[in-house]
Amino acid sequence: MTPVEFGFLLIPQFSMLSFSGVLEPLRMANRLVETPLYRWRMFTPENRAAPASNGLLFEPTGRMEAPGALDTLIVVAGIDANTYCTPDILGWLRRLAGGGVNLGATSVGPLFLARAGLLDNHRCTIHWENVAGLREEFPLLNITDELYEIDGQRLTCSGGTAGLDMMMHLIGQRHGYRLATAVAEQCIHPEIRKSQASQRLSLRNRLNVNNPHLLAAIECMELHLEDTLSGAQLASQVGLSVRQLNRLFRSNLSVPPGDFYMNLRLERARALLEQTSMPVAEVSLACGFARTSHFIRRFRERFGHTPVAARRHQRGRYVETPETVRT
Protein backbone atom coordinates (compact mmCIF):
# COMPACT_ATOMS: atom_id res chain seq x y z
CA MET A 1 0.00 0.00 0.00
CA THR A 2 1.42 3.39 -0.99
CA PRO A 3 1.68 5.71 2.04
CA VAL A 4 -0.47 8.84 2.07
CA GLU A 5 1.79 11.89 1.88
CA PHE A 6 1.04 14.72 4.33
CA GLY A 7 2.75 18.07 4.53
CA PHE A 8 2.63 20.51 7.45
CA LEU A 9 3.37 24.19 6.94
CA LEU A 10 4.60 25.42 10.32
CA ILE A 11 4.04 29.15 10.70
CA PRO A 12 6.33 30.73 13.37
CA GLN A 13 4.67 30.88 16.80
CA PHE A 14 2.43 27.94 15.93
CA SER A 15 0.69 26.01 18.69
CA MET A 16 2.50 22.82 19.67
CA LEU A 17 -0.77 21.30 20.88
CA SER A 18 -2.43 21.96 17.53
CA PHE A 19 0.52 20.48 15.63
CA SER A 20 0.59 17.37 17.81
CA GLY A 21 -3.15 16.98 17.35
CA VAL A 22 -2.87 16.63 13.57
CA LEU A 23 0.46 14.78 13.42
CA GLU A 24 0.47 12.22 16.23
CA PRO A 25 -2.62 10.26 15.07
CA LEU A 26 -0.76 9.53 11.81
CA ARG A 27 2.28 8.24 13.70
CA MET A 28 0.12 6.11 15.98
CA ALA A 29 -1.77 4.63 13.02
CA ASN A 30 1.56 3.58 11.47
CA ARG A 31 2.69 2.03 14.74
CA LEU A 32 -0.52 0.12 15.33
CA VAL A 33 -0.56 -1.57 11.91
CA GLU A 34 3.25 -1.84 11.72
CA THR A 35 3.05 -0.45 8.19
CA PRO A 36 3.80 3.08 6.93
CA LEU A 37 0.24 4.12 6.08
CA TYR A 38 1.28 7.77 6.28
CA ARG A 39 4.40 9.80 5.64
CA TRP A 40 4.89 13.49 6.33
CA ARG A 41 7.16 16.43 5.74
CA MET A 42 7.43 19.75 7.54
CA PHE A 43 7.68 23.01 5.60
CA THR A 44 8.49 26.45 6.98
CA PRO A 45 8.49 29.98 5.55
CA GLU A 46 11.76 30.65 3.70
CA ASN A 47 12.85 27.09 4.66
CA ARG A 48 14.14 28.39 8.00
CA ALA A 49 13.71 26.86 11.45
CA ALA A 50 10.30 27.86 12.82
CA PRO A 51 9.72 28.37 16.56
CA ALA A 52 6.59 27.06 18.19
CA SER A 53 4.86 29.40 20.62
CA ASN A 54 6.61 27.57 23.47
CA GLY A 55 10.04 28.45 22.01
CA LEU A 56 11.02 25.03 20.60
CA LEU A 57 12.55 25.24 17.12
CA PHE A 58 11.53 22.97 14.25
CA GLU A 59 13.72 22.47 11.20
CA PRO A 60 11.97 21.86 7.87
CA THR A 61 12.22 18.39 6.36
CA GLY A 62 11.00 19.58 2.95
CA ARG A 63 11.54 22.68 0.84
CA MET A 64 8.70 24.87 -0.31
CA GLU A 65 10.13 25.25 -3.82
CA ALA A 66 10.15 21.45 -4.23
CA PRO A 67 7.28 20.08 -2.12
CA GLY A 68 7.10 16.78 -3.99
CA ALA A 69 3.95 14.74 -4.33
CA LEU A 70 1.53 15.65 -1.54
CA ASP A 71 -1.93 14.30 -0.87
CA THR A 72 -2.74 16.86 1.85
CA LEU A 73 -1.03 19.95 3.27
CA ILE A 74 -2.12 21.37 6.63
CA VAL A 75 -1.23 24.92 7.72
CA VAL A 76 -0.44 25.10 11.43
CA ALA A 77 -0.48 28.64 12.85
CA GLY A 78 -1.02 30.38 16.16
CA ILE A 79 0.13 33.59 17.81
CA ASP A 80 0.76 36.54 15.46
CA ALA A 81 -0.35 34.52 12.43
CA ASN A 82 -1.39 37.77 10.76
CA THR A 83 2.28 38.85 10.68
CA TYR A 84 3.38 35.87 8.60
CA CYS A 85 0.52 35.81 6.09
CA THR A 86 2.68 36.93 3.15
CA PRO A 87 1.99 36.98 -0.61
CA ASP A 88 4.68 34.32 -1.14
CA ILE A 89 2.99 31.87 1.21
CA LEU A 90 -0.48 32.59 -0.17
CA GLY A 91 0.77 32.09 -3.72
CA TRP A 92 2.39 28.79 -2.76
CA LEU A 93 -0.87 27.54 -1.25
CA ARG A 94 -2.77 28.52 -4.41
CA ARG A 95 -0.29 26.59 -6.57
CA LEU A 96 -0.68 23.49 -4.41
CA ALA A 97 -4.45 23.76 -4.65
CA GLY A 98 -4.19 24.17 -8.42
CA GLY A 99 -2.18 20.94 -8.51
CA GLY A 100 -4.96 19.01 -6.78
CA VAL A 101 -3.51 18.92 -3.25
CA ASN A 102 -6.06 18.81 -0.42
CA LEU A 103 -5.58 21.96 1.66
CA GLY A 104 -6.20 22.03 5.40
CA ALA A 105 -5.45 24.22 8.39
CA THR A 106 -5.69 24.12 12.16
CA SER A 107 -5.98 26.70 14.95
CA VAL A 108 -5.42 30.10 13.25
CA GLY A 109 -4.22 28.43 10.03
CA PRO A 110 -7.58 28.87 8.23
CA LEU A 111 -6.75 32.58 7.99
CA PHE A 112 -4.11 31.69 5.39
CA LEU A 113 -6.53 29.65 3.30
CA ALA A 114 -9.13 32.41 3.49
CA ARG A 115 -6.70 35.10 2.36
CA ALA A 116 -5.53 32.87 -0.47
CA GLY A 117 -9.14 32.63 -1.64
CA LEU A 118 -9.18 28.89 -1.04
CA LEU A 119 -12.17 28.78 1.29
CA ASP A 120 -14.65 30.47 -1.04
CA ASN A 121 -17.77 28.29 -1.38
CA HIS A 122 -16.55 25.95 1.37
CA ARG A 123 -17.67 25.53 4.97
CA CYS A 124 -14.81 26.34 7.32
CA THR A 125 -13.99 26.87 10.98
CA ILE A 126 -11.22 28.42 13.07
CA HIS A 127 -10.27 28.68 16.75
CA TRP A 128 -13.12 30.33 18.69
CA GLU A 129 -10.95 33.34 19.63
CA ASN A 130 -10.55 34.13 15.92
CA VAL A 131 -14.08 33.53 14.65
CA ALA A 132 -15.16 37.17 15.05
CA GLY A 133 -12.08 38.49 13.26
CA LEU A 134 -12.43 36.08 10.35
CA ARG A 135 -16.12 36.94 9.97
CA GLU A 136 -15.36 40.66 9.93
CA GLU A 137 -12.66 40.24 7.29
CA PHE A 138 -14.56 37.70 5.16
CA PRO A 139 -18.29 38.33 5.67
CA LEU A 140 -19.23 36.11 2.69
CA LEU A 141 -17.43 32.99 3.94
CA ASN A 142 -19.47 30.18 5.49
CA ILE A 143 -17.69 30.17 8.86
CA THR A 144 -19.03 27.81 11.52
CA ASP A 145 -18.28 27.34 15.22
CA GLU A 146 -17.68 23.61 14.89
CA LEU A 147 -14.65 21.58 15.96
CA TYR A 148 -13.66 20.88 12.37
CA GLU A 149 -15.05 21.07 8.87
CA ILE A 150 -14.28 18.75 5.96
CA ASP A 151 -15.76 20.11 2.74
CA GLY A 152 -14.45 18.62 -0.48
CA GLN A 153 -10.71 19.27 -0.73
CA ARG A 154 -10.71 21.68 2.21
CA LEU A 155 -10.39 20.69 5.85
CA THR A 156 -10.22 23.23 8.65
CA CYS A 157 -9.91 22.65 12.37
CA SER A 158 -10.34 24.83 15.45
CA GLY A 159 -7.05 23.58 16.88
CA GLY A 160 -5.93 22.00 20.14
CA THR A 161 -7.33 18.55 20.78
CA ALA A 162 -9.93 19.03 18.02
CA GLY A 163 -7.13 18.01 15.64
CA LEU A 164 -7.27 14.52 17.14
CA ASP A 165 -10.94 14.20 16.24
CA MET A 166 -10.46 15.47 12.70
CA MET A 167 -7.51 13.19 11.98
CA MET A 168 -9.24 10.15 13.47
CA HIS A 169 -12.18 10.91 11.21
CA LEU A 170 -9.81 10.95 8.21
CA ILE A 171 -8.10 7.74 9.34
CA GLY A 172 -11.49 6.09 9.75
CA GLN A 173 -12.56 7.16 6.25
CA ARG A 174 -9.44 5.75 4.63
CA HIS A 175 -8.53 2.78 6.82
CA GLY A 176 -11.65 1.93 8.80
CA TYR A 177 -13.35 2.76 12.08
CA ARG A 178 -11.51 0.05 14.01
CA LEU A 179 -8.12 1.64 13.39
CA ALA A 180 -9.49 5.11 14.20
CA THR A 181 -10.80 3.93 17.57
CA ALA A 182 -7.52 2.14 18.29
CA VAL A 183 -5.68 5.42 17.69
CA ALA A 184 -8.16 7.19 19.98
CA GLU A 185 -7.39 4.70 22.74
CA GLN A 186 -3.65 5.26 22.29
CA CYS A 187 -4.31 9.00 22.77
CA ILE A 188 -6.38 8.34 25.92
CA HIS A 189 -9.12 10.09 23.96
CA PRO A 190 -12.15 8.03 25.03
CA GLU A 191 -14.57 9.51 22.52
CA ILE A 192 -14.03 10.60 18.92
CA ARG A 193 -16.10 13.76 18.93
CA LYS A 194 -18.35 14.67 16.05
CA SER A 195 -17.47 17.82 14.16
CA GLN A 196 -20.60 19.51 15.55
CA ALA A 197 -19.40 19.35 19.16
CA SER A 198 -18.87 22.72 20.81
CA GLN A 199 -15.41 24.29 20.82
CA ARG A 200 -15.95 26.03 24.16
CA LEU A 201 -17.14 25.19 27.63
CA SER A 202 -20.74 26.12 28.19
CA LEU A 203 -21.37 29.63 29.50
CA ARG A 204 -22.60 28.02 32.72
CA ASN A 205 -19.26 26.28 33.25
CA ARG A 206 -17.12 29.18 32.08
CA LEU A 207 -18.62 31.57 34.64
CA ASN A 208 -19.62 29.00 37.27
CA VAL A 209 -23.15 30.41 37.45
CA ASN A 210 -26.49 28.65 37.23
CA ASN A 211 -29.14 31.36 37.27
CA PRO A 212 -31.05 31.08 33.97
CA HIS A 213 -31.91 34.81 33.88
CA LEU A 214 -28.25 35.72 34.29
CA LEU A 215 -27.12 33.28 31.61
CA ALA A 216 -29.79 34.56 29.24
CA ALA A 217 -28.69 38.16 29.84
CA ILE A 218 -25.04 37.36 29.09
CA GLU A 219 -25.98 35.44 25.95
CA CYS A 220 -28.01 38.45 24.87
CA MET A 221 -25.01 40.72 25.44
CA GLU A 222 -22.79 38.46 23.35
CA LEU A 223 -25.28 38.60 20.49
CA HIS A 224 -25.46 42.40 20.62
CA LEU A 225 -21.88 43.62 20.82
CA GLU A 226 -22.28 45.91 17.79
CA ASP A 227 -25.90 46.97 18.15
CA THR A 228 -25.67 47.42 21.91
CA LEU A 229 -28.72 47.28 24.15
CA SER A 230 -29.59 49.64 26.97
CA GLY A 231 -30.02 48.34 30.51
CA ALA A 232 -33.79 48.60 30.15
CA GLN A 233 -33.77 46.71 26.83
CA LEU A 234 -31.56 43.98 28.27
CA ALA A 235 -33.75 43.59 31.36
CA SER A 236 -36.85 43.39 29.16
CA GLN A 237 -35.25 40.70 26.98
CA VAL A 238 -34.81 38.39 29.98
CA GLY A 239 -38.04 39.26 31.78
CA LEU A 240 -36.62 41.24 34.71
CA SER A 241 -36.70 44.80 35.95
CA VAL A 242 -33.56 46.92 35.69
CA ARG A 243 -33.17 46.74 39.48
CA GLN A 244 -33.48 42.94 39.49
CA LEU A 245 -30.92 42.64 36.70
CA ASN A 246 -28.43 44.83 38.56
CA ARG A 247 -28.89 42.82 41.73
CA LEU A 248 -28.40 39.56 39.82
CA PHE A 249 -25.08 40.64 38.28
CA ARG A 250 -23.73 42.10 41.52
CA SER A 251 -24.62 39.08 43.63
CA ASN A 252 -23.25 36.50 41.17
CA LEU A 253 -20.41 38.28 39.35
CA SER A 254 -19.64 41.23 41.65
CA VAL A 255 -20.02 43.76 38.82
CA PRO A 256 -22.96 45.76 37.48
CA PRO A 257 -24.29 44.59 34.11
CA GLY A 258 -23.03 47.72 32.33
CA ASP A 259 -19.42 47.00 33.35
CA PHE A 260 -19.72 43.36 32.36
CA TYR A 261 -21.13 44.36 28.98
CA MET A 262 -18.38 46.92 28.42
CA ASN A 263 -15.70 44.32 29.15
CA LEU A 264 -17.21 41.95 26.59
CA ARG A 265 -17.13 44.70 23.95
CA LEU A 266 -13.55 45.70 24.77
CA GLU A 267 -12.34 42.09 24.69
CA ARG A 268 -13.92 41.72 21.24
CA ALA A 269 -12.22 44.95 20.15
CA ARG A 270 -8.82 43.72 21.30
CA ALA A 271 -9.28 40.48 19.35
CA LEU A 272 -10.22 42.37 16.18
CA LEU A 273 -7.23 44.70 16.53
CA GLU A 274 -4.80 41.81 16.91
CA GLN A 275 -6.33 39.51 14.29
CA THR A 276 -7.40 41.86 11.49
CA SER A 277 -6.23 44.96 9.66
CA MET A 278 -9.52 46.78 10.27
CA PRO A 279 -9.00 50.52 10.94
CA VAL A 280 -9.43 51.52 14.57
CA ALA A 281 -12.57 53.47 13.70
CA GLU A 282 -14.16 50.37 12.15
CA VAL A 283 -13.25 48.26 15.17
CA SER A 284 -14.87 50.93 17.32
CA LEU A 285 -18.13 50.70 15.38
CA ALA A 286 -18.05 46.89 15.29
CA CYS A 287 -17.96 46.88 19.09
CA GLY A 288 -20.79 49.34 19.63
CA PHE A 289 -18.95 52.64 20.07
CA ALA A 290 -20.45 55.61 18.23
CA ARG A 291 -17.35 57.77 18.78
CA THR A 292 -13.79 56.58 18.22
CA SER A 293 -12.48 58.92 20.94
CA HIS A 294 -14.77 57.25 23.50
CA PHE A 295 -13.58 53.83 22.37
CA ILE A 296 -9.89 54.79 22.67
CA ARG A 297 -10.43 56.21 26.18
CA ARG A 298 -12.29 53.15 27.45
CA PHE A 299 -9.77 50.80 25.81
CA ARG A 300 -6.85 52.53 27.53
CA GLU A 301 -8.68 52.43 30.87
CA ARG A 302 -9.28 48.70 30.50
CA PHE A 303 -5.94 47.51 29.12
CA GLY A 304 -3.46 50.26 30.00
CA HIS A 305 -2.54 51.07 26.39
CA THR A 306 -4.17 52.40 23.24
CA PRO A 307 -5.78 50.36 20.45
CA VAL A 308 -2.81 51.23 18.24
CA ALA A 309 -0.44 49.72 20.80
CA ALA A 310 -2.55 46.56 20.94
CA ARG A 311 -2.18 46.20 17.19
CA ARG A 312 1.60 46.52 17.53
CA HIS A 313 1.66 43.79 20.11
CA GLN A 314 4.70 41.60 19.61
CA ARG A 315 5.55 38.72 21.91
CA GLY A 316 3.81 40.14 24.95
CA ARG A 317 5.16 43.71 24.63
CA TYR A 318 3.15 46.82 23.86
CA VAL A 319 4.93 49.77 22.31
CA GLU A 320 3.25 53.15 22.05
CA THR A 321 4.10 54.75 18.71
CA PRO A 322 2.58 57.72 16.90
CA GLU A 323 -0.09 56.71 14.42
CA THR A 324 -3.03 58.52 12.93
CA VAL A 325 -6.36 56.92 13.69
CA ARG A 326 -8.37 56.62 10.49
CA THR A 327 -11.96 57.80 10.87
FENWO-V932411 format. One record per backbone hydrogen bond with DSSP energy under -1.0 kcal/mol. NH is the residue of the N-H (numbers start at 1). CO is the residue of the C=O. If there is no record, write none. Layout:
BEGIN
nh=NH co=CO
nh=NH co=CO
END
This chain:
BEGIN
nh=4 co=37
nh=6 co=39
nh=7 co=72
nh=8 co=41
nh=9 co=74
nh=10 co=43
nh=11 co=76
nh=13 co=51
nh=19 co=15
nh=20 co=16
nh=21 co=17
nh=22 co=18
nh=23 co=19
nh=24 co=20
nh=26 co=23
nh=27 co=23
nh=28 co=24
nh=29 co=25
nh=30 co=26
nh=31 co=27
nh=32 co=28
nh=33 co=29
nh=34 co=30
nh=35 co=30
nh=37 co=35
nh=39 co=4
nh=41 co=6
nh=43 co=8
nh=47 co=44
nh=48 co=45
nh=50 co=58
nh=52 co=56
nh=53 co=14
nh=55 co=52
nh=58 co=50
nh=61 co=42
nh=62 co=42
nh=66 co=63
nh=71 co=5
nh=72 co=5
nh=73 co=102
nh=74 co=7
nh=75 co=104
nh=76 co=9
nh=77 co=106
nh=79 co=13
nh=81 co=78
nh=83 co=80
nh=84 co=81
nh=86 co=84
nh=90 co=86
nh=91 co=87
nh=92 co=88
nh=93 co=89
nh=94 co=90
nh=95 co=91
nh=96 co=92
nh=97 co=93
nh=98 co=94
nh=99 co=95
nh=100 co=97
nh=101 co=96
nh=102 co=71
nh=103 co=153
nh=104 co=73
nh=105 co=155
nh=106 co=75
nh=108 co=77
nh=109 co=106
nh=111 co=108
nh=112 co=109
nh=113 co=109
nh=114 co=110
nh=115 co=111
nh=116 co=112
nh=117 co=114
nh=118 co=113
nh=122 co=119
nh=124 co=142
nh=127 co=107
nh=130 co=127
nh=134 co=130
nh=135 co=131
nh=136 co=132
nh=137 co=133
nh=138 co=134
nh=141 co=138
nh=143 co=141
nh=144 co=124
nh=147 co=195
nh=149 co=156
nh=151 co=154
nh=154 co=151
nh=155 co=103
nh=156 co=149
nh=157 co=105
nh=158 co=147
nh=162 co=159
nh=163 co=160
nh=165 co=161
nh=166 co=162
nh=167 co=163
nh=168 co=164
nh=169 co=165
nh=170 co=166
nh=171 co=167
nh=172 co=168
nh=173 co=169
nh=174 co=170
nh=175 co=171
nh=176 co=172
nh=180 co=176
nh=181 co=177
nh=182 co=178
nh=183 co=179
nh=184 co=180
nh=185 co=181
nh=186 co=182
nh=187 co=183
nh=188 co=185
nh=189 co=184
nh=197 co=194
nh=206 co=202
nh=207 co=203
nh=208 co=204
nh=209 co=204
nh=215 co=211
nh=216 co=212
nh=217 co=213
nh=218 co=214
nh=219 co=215
nh=220 co=216
nh=221 co=217
nh=222 co=218
nh=223 co=219
nh=224 co=221
nh=228 co=226
nh=234 co=230
nh=235 co=231
nh=236 co=232
nh=237 co=233
nh=238 co=234
nh=240 co=235
nh=245 co=241
nh=246 co=242
nh=247 co=243
nh=248 co=244
nh=249 co=245
nh=250 co=246
nh=251 co=247
nh=252 co=248
nh=253 co=249
nh=260 co=256
nh=261 co=257
nh=262 co=258
nh=263 co=259
nh=264 co=260
nh=265 co=261
nh=266 co=262
nh=267 co=263
nh=268 co=264
nh=269 co=265
nh=270 co=266
nh=271 co=267
nh=272 co=268
nh=273 co=269
nh=274 co=270
nh=275 co=271
nh=276 co=272
nh=283 co=279
nh=284 co=280
nh=285 co=281
nh=286 co=282
nh=287 co=283
nh=288 co=285
nh=289 co=284
nh=295 co=291
nh=296 co=292
nh=297 co=293
nh=298 co=294
nh=299 co=295
nh=300 co=296
nh=301 co=297
nh=302 co=298
nh=303 co=299
nh=304 co=300
nh=310 co=306
nh=311 co=307
nh=312 co=308
nh=313 co=310
nh=314 co=317
nh=317 co=314
END
